[in-house]
Amino acid sequence: MSGPTARAQPPPRQEGPARTFVLHAALEDATPPVWRQLAVSSGLHLDELHAVLQAAFGWEDYHLYRFASDPDDPWGQPAYLCPFDVVEVDTGAPAELVRLEEVLAGEGERLGYLYDYGDNWQVVLTLEAIEARAGDEPPAVCRAGGGAEPPEDCGGVPAYEVIAGAQDPSHPEHAELLAEFREWFSAEDDPARIRLTPFDVDTVGARLADLDLGSPPRPREVPVAVADLLAGVGRHPVRRRLLRLLAEAGIDAPVTIDPDAAAAMVRPYQWLLERVGEDGIKLTKAGYLPPAHVEAAMHALDLWEEWIGAGNREDLTVPVLDLRESAQQLGLLRKHRGRLLRTKRGTAAASDPVALHQILAERMPPARRGTAEHRAGAVVLLSLAAGAGASDDVDALVAEALIAEGWRHTDGTPLDDRTIRAVQRPTNGVLRRIGALGRDRTRLGGFASTARARPFARAALASAPRAPAAPEGS
């Protein structure tokens, strides 16, 4: 990514319970009028309000969008942007980080919404009323409306008016508009082929009920791995699921680690650091730990339940191989001239379990930035920090996120289940070693999270370097 650039900052947080905002949403310059009255939670993020407006007007979310504080100047400032615009370094704040109550506060205030930069559908949102909010009230309800749903890609308001008038024999300019419609297409064309769906409050209500709305406040800044992940998936629907996990993970809340718990979790890495010692270990010609050290690890760390075999060749003993390789990826060990040595960081933490726990958390996911393994690790940590417990759910989310970003095999074929598990291996290997994951014996290669998983994942996300939730550039 490029260096920092000038960008409008999100408005300051507004505290207090959510209220119900009654919004009048009107399609600007449309004749006949197209409008909806929506009662929404004041705590909705603007990307969620975008989803509400898509449902209310019958659009399919094919195009880019933005909100503007001045409805008369949709390209003006302050602006609240969709993910693509943010990545393209447009001026404005990410819509997904801003709540409705941060941009509208009093009755009569207005907000502009622009959808599809080609057709340029401009909707003016006016705050008609502010009501107390019941605890079981849905996050978004349509109370009234008028005007048929504008079709996607029809040409904007001017084309919509021609299509509507050409289909309505009672329209005072029906003949002229029908002639204009046929000038656009052909003399025999029937305008009824472009279906105009009449407004129906129940239909809109059903769409709103299907939306995933009302996530808790999202952090302004997130771990770099998560920022990269969000930039990669762009506007794909999986983005909303990732944002919900981010909100549920609570990475802005303090994370405290009990020293005894830390010591129990880092024991495998502490044992390995002590085994390597100040002088290091001479590796085999192939670069592996000698058999005596592999056998010692299997016995000292009680790894026999995980592996069947002689347990003396590192390349054939995956638990020990994963431990040693992950210790290198985490910056605790390094290879130099045929020897395995402790790094300065590894030496400093060898006798300090809390410091070692902090190092493990800070270096997650243990994969090179920009790789599929790094992306997959971010999904795993988000899922566990939000309370996920089963590998099936995490596998499916990793697959969806990687596919959304465009990852495929080198021969162009889609990612398969084996690959999805493989790209999680660096992160899951560390989590297995510290006891955050246990084997799920109901499925091959599956895991189940333990009580250690969520606090460690939260600590990893909370302690990682931060970046804006939508990156400053690409």
Secondary structure as UniProt FT lines:
FT   STRAND          20..27
FT   TURN            28..29
FT   STRAND          35..41
FT   TURN            42..43
FT   HELIX           46..57
FT   STRAND          65..68
FT   TURN            71..72
FT   TURN            74..75
FT   STRAND          79..81
FT   HELIX           83..87
FT   TURN            88..89
FT   STRAND          93..94
FT   HELIX           95..97
FT   HELIX           100..102
FT   TURN            107..108
FT   STRAND          110..115
FT   TURN            117..119
FT   STRAND          121..131
FT   TURN            135..136
FT   STRAND          140..146
FT   TURN            152..153
FT   HELIX           156..167
FT   TURN            169..170
FT   TURN            172..173
FT   HELIX           174..184
FT   TURN            187..188
FT   HELIX           191..193
FT   HELIX           201..210
FT   STRAND          221..223
FT   HELIX           224..233
FT   TURN            234..235
FT   HELIX           238..249
FT   TURN            250..252
FT   HELIX           259..276
FT   TURN            277..279
FT   STRAND          281..282
FT   TURN            285..286
FT   HELIX           291..300
FT   TURN            301..302
FT   TURN            304..306
FT   HELIX           314..316
FT   HELIX           318..329
FT   TURN            330..331
FT   STRAND          333..336
FT   TURN            337..338
FT   STRAND          339..342
FT   HELIX           344..349
FT   TURN            350..351
FT   HELIX           353..362
FT   TURN            369..370
FT   HELIX           372..385
FT   TURN            386..387
FT   HELIX           391..405
FT   TURN            410..411
FT   HELIX           417..433
FT   TURN            434..435
FT   STRAND          437..439
FT   TURN            441..442
FT   TURN            444..445
FT   STRAND          447..449
FT   TURN            451..452
FT   HELIX           453..463
FT   STRAND          466..468
//
